[in-house]
Amino acid sequence: MTRILIGYASAKGSTEGVARRIGERCAAAGIETKIVSTEKDLDFEQFDALILGSAVHNRDWLPSAHKVVDRLGSSGRVPPVWAFSVSTWGATSTLLARRLTRRIRRTTTEPKTVAFLRTTADLRDHRQFAGVLKHGDWPLFGRIVFALMGGRYGDARDWSDIEMWADAIVGQLRTGVSDST
Ligand SMILES: Cc1cc2nc3c(=O)[nH]c(=O)nc-3n(C[C@H](O)[C@H](O)[C@H](O)COP(=O)(O)O)c2cc1C
């Protein structure tokens, strides 16, 4: 049976919610799925695939997710990895003004830790999802910048995009279409 490990780094819970929905989707497709915070040890070597996701703070992944990526680089057997980032904007939804989001999608480089992950593991895909932001999550300066960016507080997670991404991973694992070995 195919086994997937899903590791997530989440400060306020929205990334954990994305990880859990991906896990539910994989489990419903008959895949053995384990979901673990990156604050804990990830024994990824026993798994056929690793899905690793993090909230984005200050344009990069959270430190606990970065540590996992570091560990991948020094491990013997690393399964193929699918990565996701959760931030104010995603590929299909956003907390920011739409026009600004279109520009950000075109111009923003991926988080540094994801770029690093490309060098340490067999990274099959990286997907950007919009997450959740509440008024009290930012310090004053952040709230001002967010307002200038046309930001709206709330939950912008696009569950159908998240589920489609999970289904695509399941499909790729089943058919071995993206197997680069
Ligand atoms: C301190 C802080 C810094 C953030 N920095 C960024 C950032 O640089 N870029 C961005 O798009 N979103 C940023 N965000 C928004 C979060 O990525 C977003 O709220 C995400 O859903 C948080 O995930 P979590 O609920 O799992 O912690 C930041 C949020 C906080 C609280």
The ligand as an SDF file (V2000), in Angstrom:
LIG
                    3D

 31 33  0  0  0  0  0  0  0  0999 V2000
    3.7030   37.6320   11.2300 C   0  0  0  0  0  0  0  0  0  0  0  0
    3.0910   37.2780    9.8950 C   0  0  0  0  0  0  0  0  0  0  0  0
    3.8380   37.4250    8.7240 C   0  0  0  0  0  0  0  0  0  0  0  0
    3.2780   37.1250    7.4810 C   0  0  0  0  0  0  0  0  0  0  0  0
    4.0300   37.3040    6.3570 N   0  0  0  0  0  0  0  0  0  0  0  0
    3.4580   37.0680    5.1440 C   0  0  0  0  0  0  0  0  0  0  0  0
    4.2080   37.2770    3.9530 C   0  0  0  0  0  0  0  0  0  0  0  0
    5.3820   37.6360    3.9540 O   0  0  0  0  0  0  0  0  0  0  0  0
    3.5860   37.0800    2.7590 N   0  0  0  0  0  0  0  0  0  0  0  0
    2.2710   36.6800    2.6780 C   0  0  0  0  0  0  0  0  0  0  0  0
    1.7420   36.5570    1.5680 O   0  0  0  0  0  0  0  0  0  0  0  0
    1.5490   36.4160    3.7970 N   0  0  0  0  0  0  0  0  0  0  0  0
    2.1110   36.6100    5.0310 C   0  0  0  0  0  0  0  0  0  0  0  0
    1.3850   36.3730    6.1650 N   0  0  0  0  0  0  0  0  0  0  0  0
    0.0210   35.8020    6.0550 C   0  0  0  0  0  0  0  0  0  0  0  0
    0.0200   34.2910    6.3910 C   0  0  0  0  0  0  0  0  0  0  0  0
    0.8900   33.5810    5.5310 O   0  0  0  0  0  0  0  0  0  0  0  0
   -1.3880   33.7260    6.2880 C   0  0  0  0  0  0  0  0  0  0  0  0
   -2.1900   34.3860    7.2460 O   0  0  0  0  0  0  0  0  0  0  0  0
   -1.4440   32.2220    6.4890 C   0  0  0  0  0  0  0  0  0  0  0  0
   -2.7660   31.7660    6.2520 O   0  0  0  0  0  0  0  0  0  0  0  0
   -0.9860   31.8400    7.8860 C   0  0  0  0  0  0  0  0  0  0  0  0
   -1.0020   30.4490    8.0340 O   0  0  0  0  0  0  0  0  0  0  0  0
   -1.2680   29.7650    9.4650 P   0  0  0  0  0  0  0  0  0  0  0  0
   -2.7010   30.0880    9.8430 O   0  0  0  0  0  0  0  0  0  0  0  0
   -1.0850   28.3070    9.2120 O   0  0  0  0  0  0  0  0  0  0  0  0
   -0.2770   30.3140   10.4130 O   0  0  0  0  0  0  0  0  0  0  0  0
    1.9300   36.6530    7.4120 C   0  0  0  0  0  0  0  0  0  0  0  0
    1.1910   36.4850    8.5900 C   0  0  0  0  0  0  0  0  0  0  0  0
    1.7530   36.8090    9.8220 C   0  0  0  0  0  0  0  0  0  0  0  0
    0.9160   36.6210   11.0690 C   0  0  0  0  0  0  0  0  0  0  0  0
  1  2  1  0
  2  3  1  0
  2 30  2  0
  3  4  2  0
  4  5  1  0
  4 28  1  0
  5  6  2  0
  6  7  1  0
  6 13  1  0
  7  8  2  0
  7  9  1  0
  9 10  1  0
 10 11  2  0
 10 12  1  0
 12 13  2  0
 13 14  1  0
 14 15  1  0
 14 28  1  0
 15 16  1  0
 16 17  1  0
 16 18  1  0
 18 19  1  0
 18 20  1  0
 20 21  1  0
 20 22  1  0
 22 23  1  0
 23 24  1  0
 24 25  2  0
 24 26  1  0
 24 27  1  0
 28 29  2  0
 29 30  1  0
 30 31  1  0
M  END
$$$$
